[in-house]
Amino acid sequence: MTPSNLEEGARRMELRQLRYFVTLAEELHFGRAAAREHIVQSALSQQLQRLERELGVLLIERTTHHVRLSPAGSAFLIEARKILAHVDRAAVVAQRAAYATPTLRVGIVDASYDSMPQILRGIRERYPDLEIHEVEAGVPEQFRLLVDGRLDVGLGRASLAPPEVASELFRLDPLGVLVPGNHRLAASSTVPVATLAEEPLLLSEEQRAPEFNQFVIELCRSVGFLPTLYRGTVESVRAAIDLVAQAQCLLCVPASCVAALPGIVWRPLSEPTSRYPWSVLWRADDHSEHVRALVSQARTLSRELGWLEVSNQAAG
């Protein structure tokens, strides 16, 4: 038989023929093998003969009193067991997936921001059985996790998003500054951006939030100065606010930051006013139900709360 005929025969094999062959190889007795498979002996013999014809090789050597595998049959047995094991594993994986709790992995920049909690509230009401895992990560890391398939949805400024990541702007968040309650700027209803030139500003760690740092620096440049930077970094907004409370620096944050401590006040920036753009992020090729639902919820919430209205100065 030619190689092409062998390949054609292999494609015509049935899983039940493989199972019958493995059972016979283990029993080396047609009667016992047929009993294990709950079929009559003649049907077992016919299926195995058909398998041999399709492969074009002798797998089983039969005599009046003995049954044994041929050299080809011994080699075939090893591969047949592997195939059946793979099929069994595939069935288990499919069954587990069918009954597994649906999950959604959501990226958040920092637990101190309120946009994602508000969005997720609606998602949990709509999908009470959905298991949601919140992953705190900077926007560059969220991009990597989205592309790698380890995150389903992210949140952040989309200006540096790779082409594999889709985005939709849903909130223009008024930018302000956190100052101690006894600071000279605390008495003002708004803080002109130019006054920040006289204060040390704490920026985020560059690898964690380069897009936010860039936004703040560009805002300062727009009124003619580069900010004096606090020499140090922290990994969370809460830790940054501790430094503000100690009068070590000031911190620019959007209005959606809700982690202010007692004795700390937030004042919106003015001259010019500025709004930080929040976008929901997801893999461009991901059209799954829960991802689409979250994007839709962000859009709905944005419309209901006026998050994209330029006149909206509230925290949302």
N, C-alpha and C positions, 0 to 999 in steps of 0.2 A: 504494500500500500504506500502511495506517495505521501510526502509531508502534508500536502494540501488536503488530501483525503483524511489524514489523521486529524487535522485541525477541524475539518467539517464534522467528523465523528465525535470529537470532544465537545463541540457545541451542541450536539443533539443529546448528550447525556442528560439524564434526569437525576434530581437529588435522591429520589427514592431508590434508583439503581445503585447509587453510591452507598446509601444506607444498607441496602440488602447485601452488597458486596462486603462491607465492613463487618456486618453481623456474621456472614458466612466465614469470613477470615478468622473471626474470634471463636466460632463454634467448630469449624471444619466438619460440619455435619449438616446436610440439607434439612433433615427433619427438625432438628433443634433450632436451626436458624429460622425456618419457616414459622415455627411456634412462637419464637420471640417477636417476629414481625406480624403475627396474627394473620397470616395468609397461608394458603395451601402450598404444599411443597412444589407442585407442578408450576404454579404461578411464579414462585421464587426462581425456579430453574429457568423458566422462559425469559424472565427479566435479565438474568445474568448472562444468558446466551446472547440476548439482544445487545447488551452492553459490550460484550466481546466482539460481536459483528461490527458495531459502530466504531469501535476503536481499532479493529483489525488486528488484534493481538490476543493470544491465549492467556487468560488471567488465572484460570482454575484448572488443575490437572485432576481428572476424575478417574477412579478405577472402581471395580466392583465393591471393594471394601474400604477404600481410603479416598479422602479429599485433601488436597494440598494446593498451596499457591505455587504458580510458576514463578520464575525469576522476575518476569514482567509484572506478575500479580503482587509480589512482595514490594516492588518499587512503587506500584500504583497505590497500594494500601497506605503508604506514608502520606502521599499527597491527598488521597481521598479523605483521610482523617483531618488533615489541615483544612480542606474545603468545608467539611461539615462543621468543624469547630468555628470557622469564620461565620458561617450561616447562622449557627446558634447564637453567637455573640451579637450579630446584627439584629436578630430578632429581639434579644434582651434589650439592646440599646433603643430600638424602636418602641418597645413596650414602655420602657422607662420614660422616654420622651413624651409618649402619648398621655401618661398619667402624672407627669411631673408638674409641680407648681410653676406657672409662668413667672418669669423674672424680668426685671428691667434695671439695668445698671446706669445710674445717673451721675454725671460729674458736677461737682459744685466747686467754685473757687475757694470759698470760705464759709463756714457755718454761720458767720455773722450777717450774711446778706439774706434778704427776705424773699427774693423773687422765686427761687425754686421751691421753697416750702409752700408758697401760695399756689404755685402751679400743681405741685404734687397733691395738695389737698383735694383738688377736683379730680385728679386721676384716681386717687384711692377711693373716692366716693363712687366713681364709675366702675372701677375694677377692684372690688373688695378682696378678691383672691390673689391679686397681683403682688408678687414679692419684689419690693423695691430696695435696691442696694445703693446707697449714696456714697460716692467716692470723692473725697476731698483732694483736689489736684489743681495745680496752676493750669492756665489755658494751654501753654505749649505741651504739657504732659497730656492734657485732655485730647489734643489733636492726635498725639501718638497712640493713645489708647483707643480712640475711635477708629483710626486707620487699621490698627491691629485686631480690631474686633473684640477688644476687652472692655469696651464701654459702648453703650447704646445711644446715649444722649449727653450732651455737654452744655455748658453755659459760659459765655464770656464775650469779649470783643472779637469779632470775626475778621479783623483787618489782615491778620497773618495766616488765615486758614489755608491749608493745602487744598489742591483741587479735589481730593477725595472726600472732603468734608463740605456738606451743604449747611447753609445757615439762613436764619430769618430774624431780622431785627424786630424786637417786640417791646423794648423799653428804652427811652431816653431819660436817664436818671440824673437829676440835678446834682452837680458836683459841689461839695462844700468842704469845710475844714473843721476838724475837731480841735478844740482848745480847752485848757483848764477854765473852770468857772471864774477864777480870779484874774484871768488874763485880760490885758487891755482890749483885745478884740472881742471878748465875750459880751461886752455891752452893746456892740453893734448888731443891727438886724441883718446886715449883709457885710461881707468882707471883700473889698476890692482886691483883685488878684495882685495888683502892684504892691500891696502891703506885705505880701508873703516874702518879698525880697529881703525883708529885715529879720526873717525868722528861719531857723533851721527846719527843714522838712525831712520827714522820714519817708523814703520810698520803699517799695517792696523789693525783695530779693530778685535780682535781675533775671535769673533763670526761671523763677516762678511766675513773674508777672511783667515781662518786658513791655507788653502792650499797654498796661496801665501806667507804668513809669513814663513811657513815651508820650502818653496823652497828657500827663501832668506837666512834663517838661515843655512840650509844645505850647501848652496854655501859658506858661510863664514867659516863654520866648515871644508870644504874641503881644505882650505888653512891654517887651524890651529888657528882660533880665533872665539870667540862668539862676535857678534856686540854689541856695546854700544847703547842702545835704548833710543830714545827721550821719555821723560816721559809725555805722553799724546797721545790722539788719535783724529782722525777726521773721518768724514763719507763720504768724497768724495775726489777724486784726486785733484779737483780744490782747496779745502780747504788745502790739504797737500802742494800743490805748493805755496800757500800763505806763509806757514811757511818756505819753502825753500827760497823764496824771501827775507824773514826777517832774513836769515842766522841762523835760529834756528836749522836746521837739513838738512840732505840729504835724498833723496827719490829714492829708486830703482823702476824703472818701465820698462816694455817692450817698444820696439820701436813703437808699435802701439798706445801708449798714445800720443794724439795730443793736450793736454791742456796746454802746456808750455806757461808761460807769458813772455812778453818782459823782457830781462835781465836775463832769465833762459836758460841754455843750457843743452842738453842731450848728455852724452858721453857713448859709449858702454863699458861694462865691459870686461876685458881680464884677462888672466892668472889665471883661465881659462875663456874662452868665455862661455857664458851660454845662452840657449834659453828656453823661457817659453812656455810650451805646452798648446795650446788652443784647446779645443774640442767642437764640437756641441753636445748638449745633448737633448734627447727626451725620452718619455716613451717607453719602449721596446715593448709594445703591441699596440702602436699607428702606424698604417700603412696608415693614411689619406693622401690624395693627397698633401695638402699644406705642411705638415711636411716633406714628402718625397722630395718635390720640394726644400725646404730650405736646407736639407741635401745635395742634389745633387748640389745646387748652391754653397754651401761652398766647396764642393769637386772640382767643376769646377774652381772656383776662386783661390783655393789653387794651382791647377795645372798651371793656366795661369800666376799667379804672383810669382810662385816658392816659396810659403810659407813653404814648407817642405824641401827645398833644404838647406843643411847644410852650403853651401858657401854663401847663401843669407844673407847679413848684412843690407839690406835696411829696411826701415820702412814699406814697403809694400803698 
